[in-house]
């Protein structure tokens, strides 16, 4: 998901701007810090933002944090606004894989550039996708599933929460890597897509754990693997897809805090330390795990490298599969 930012202080020379940065950092925060969520309340991005903001208020003295929900255009409206905000550390955004990695390849006119227009602050959480199938399929392992799909090209359907959604793109990536042909069936949200998987109207999906693991425990679905680099603590007996026959395969959703480009580095580093300290707390990490998420402390530069690499990976996947956002 990606902004092209114009220089906010265009009238100032580079030397003038760099001279302001230390002063801004010394007086920060001087007002309420707004953490923008580019979606409606109640979703995963919103929940994570509120958890983070509540904890940061306890360790960063000042006038506190406020969550601002600014839905619209798949998150691009808010992202474009944050990209153009004053880079003084008082406006942040809870970004995620959609706004920072998918959007530039899904939409023709994205009002921001995820690399050029944002300063990465802190990676917060990774949500590994899990391959779930309808139990009527004669497959109990990834290898058996791939063999069955290859023997029936174009006959299997996979569901997602919508055209251009994370599950759509991740499952298209899985199909490409596995060398199988399948038909995408988009739904209006994850819940109805999983419900139809249980009913047998579609045969598989690759989506976040919270949507499918409880149903697998009840025998309504069968899970074959997790699309993470390593096994996950909330499902330790579930093999990775990489170890099950797709070497190097990884498809995770991720969330992280970003600021407008040119936000002073001392402010960025202070926020990064505070967020990482929170992520390392066992109770906080356990709370994330209950929702199928993995706390992932990271440096600002490390988060930036992730955004850049994900942009490249998913651009190739989206282009190859001919995926377009819903109109």
N, C-alpha and C positions, 0 to 999 in steps of 0.2 A: 504494500500500500504506500504511495510515493509522491512528495511535494517538490516543486521547483521554486525556491525562495529567492525573492529579490532583496537586495541589501536594504535593511530597515534604515540604517543610518547612511543612506547614499550620499548625503551632503558632506559627510566627514571623511577625511582621508584615513588610510589604514593606521597611521601613527596616532591620530586623534582617537580612534576607536580603542586601540590597545591601551591608551592612557586611561580610558574610562574604566576598563575591566577591573583593575585592582580595587578602585574606589567602590564599585558596585558590589564586589565580593565582600568587602569589609563591612558594608552597611546591610547586607542581606541576612535575613529577610526583613524588609521594612514595611511590608503590607501582607495581606492574605495571599497565600499561595494557592493558585487554582490548578487542580488536576482535572484535565478535560477527559471525558470518556466519549468517544465518537459514536456511541450507541445509546439506546434507551436503557433505563434502569432495570436491574434484575438479571442481566446476562453475565457471562463469565468475566468479561472485561470490566464491567461495573463492580462486580463483587470483589475482584482482586484490587481494584483501585481504592475501594472503601476500606478494605483491610489494611492496605499500605498506608493510606492517609491517616487513619486512626492511630497507627503506631508511630508514624513520623512526627505527629503532633507532640508526642511525649518526649522526643529527643532533640527536636529542633525548635528552640524557643522563638517566639514571635507572635503573630496574630493568628496562627493556625492555618489549616488547610480546608478547602471547600471543593466538593466534587461538582463539576458542571457537565451534565449530560447534553450533548449536542448531536443528536442523530441526524442522518441525512446522507444520501448518495453513497451508501455502503461504507460510511465512515470518512469519506473524502472531504465532506464539508468541514468538519471539525479539524481534520488534519491540515487542510489548507489554511484555516484560520490560525492555528497554532504556529504553523511554519512562518507566518507573517507577523507574529507577535513580537513585542519588544523582548530582546534576549537578555532579560535582567534576572532570570531565575524565579519569577513570580507566576509564570504559566508553564505548565508541563502537560504532557499527554500520556495516557496509558495506551501505548500502541500495541499492535499484535500482528501476526503473520499476514492477515488480510490487508490491513492498511499500509503496511511497510514492505511487503514482498509480493503479494498477488496483484494489487490494484494497477500498477503500471502496465501489466501485461493483459489485464482484463478490460480496461477502459481506454477509450481513445484520447480523452482530454483530462488527465489527472492534474490537479492544480498544485502539485508539489513534487519534489524529488526526494525520496526517502534518505538518500545519502547526502546530497548537497544541502538540503534545507533543514535537517534536524541534527542535533547533537545527542548521540546516545548517552543516556544517564546510567541505567541499570537494567539488566535482564532480570526478570522476576520469576517466571515459571515456564516450564515446558509441559505440554500435555500430549503424551504419546498417543497416536492412533492405534486402534486394535482391529484386526481383521476378524469380523464376525460373519458367520454363514447360517443359513437356515438348516436345522438338523436333518431335514429330508435329503440334503445332498449327501452322496456316498463318499464323504471325505472326513477323515479325522486328523489329518496333518496337512500342512501347507503343500507338500509334494503331491498328495492325493488330490487336493483341490485343483492345483495347476494342471495335473494330468487330465482330470475330468473336464476342466474348462477348455483345454486344448482339443479334447475329443469332441467337443460340442461348440465350435466357434460361432459366436453371435447368438447363442441360445440362452446364455445366462444374463440376468439383469442385475444391476447394482443400484442401490439407492443413496441419496444424499439429502442434506437439508436445503438444497436449492442449487440452481444453475450457478456455477462459479464459486460455490461454497468450498470450505476447506476439505470436507469429505469428498466432494466431487473431484477436486484436483488431486488429492492424495490417492484416491482409488484409481483414477486415470493413470497416475504414475505407477501404481502397483501393476495394473494391467500391462502397461508397456514393459516394465522390467520382467514380468513373468511371461511375456510373449503370448498373451491371451486376448481374445476379442470378446467384448461384453457390451451391453447396452445400458446407457445411463438413464435412470428414472429420477428426476428431481422432485422434491416435495417442498412444502412450505414449512420448513423447520425440521430439526433432528428427530423430534418425537414421532411425527407421522411417518418419517422414513424408516425408523426402527420398527414401528408397529406393523408396517407392511412387510418388513423382513420377517418378523415373527409369524405373520399370517401366510408367508410363503409366496406372496405376490412378486417379490424380488428375492434374489438368492444370496447376495452378500453386500457388505459395505466395509469401509475402512474409516472409522470414526473414533471420537474420544471415548475413553474407558467408562466414565460414569453412565453413558447412555446404554451400554451393552453388557457390562460385567454382571450387574444384578440379574439380568435376564438369562445370562449363561449359567449362573449359579442355580437358577430355577429350572434349567433344562429347556428353556424356550429358544435359546440360541446356542451355537457352538462357537467358541473363540479358538482361533488357530495360532495366533501370534501377535506380538506387539511390535510396532514399527519404531523401535527405539534402538540406540546403539548398544544398550545392555538391558538385561532384565530389570523390571521395575519392582520396587518394594511393595506396592499395593496389589501386585499379582505375581509373586515370586516364582510360581511354578509354570508360568506362561512363557514359552520360549520366544526369542526374538525372531522376526522374519528373516533376519540376516543369517542366523545360525540354522534356520530351518530350510535354507535353500536359495536365498536371495542375498548373496554376500554384499555387505555395505549398504543394504537398503535401510533407509531411515526416513520417516515422514511424521514430524511432530508439529503440533501447533505451539506457538510461543507468545509470550506477553512480556512487555518491558516498557519502562518509562523513558520518554525522550523529551528534549527541550528544543526551542528554536536554535538554529545554528548560531554560533558565536556567543552563546551563553558562557560567561566566564568560567574557566576551568576550575578555579577553587570552589565555586558553587557546585559544579558538576561532581567534583570529587567528594565534597561533603555529603551530598545526597547519595552518592554511590556507596560510601562507607555506611551510612545509616541504613540503607535498604539491605545491603549485604549482611550487616549485623542482624537484622530482623530475620532474613532468610535462613541464617545459621541457627536460629533458636529452635530447639527440638519441637516445642509445642506448635510453633507456626508452621514448620515443615510438615508436621503430622496433620495439621488442619488442611494443608494443601493436598496431601496424599489422599485424604478421605474423599476428595473431589477428583481424583485421578491426575493430579498435577505434581510436578517435581520441582521443588525449590532449586534455583540455579544461580547462585552468586556468580557475578562476572564483572570484570572491569569495564569501564566505558569503551575502551578500544576493542575489547573482546566482543562486546555486544555489537559494536559497529561492524566488526569483521563478519559476525553472524548475519546481520542484515544484508551486507553486500553479497555474501555467498548464497543466501537464500533467494535474493533477487535473480541471480544468474540461474540457479537450479530451477526455480519455478517458472521463469520466463521460457526456458527450453521446454518444460513439461507442457505448459499452457499452449505454446505455439505449436508443438508437435501434435497435441491432441485437438487443436482447433477449438479450444474452449473460449466462449464469450460469456460475459456477464449477462444476467437476465435483463431484458429490456423493460 
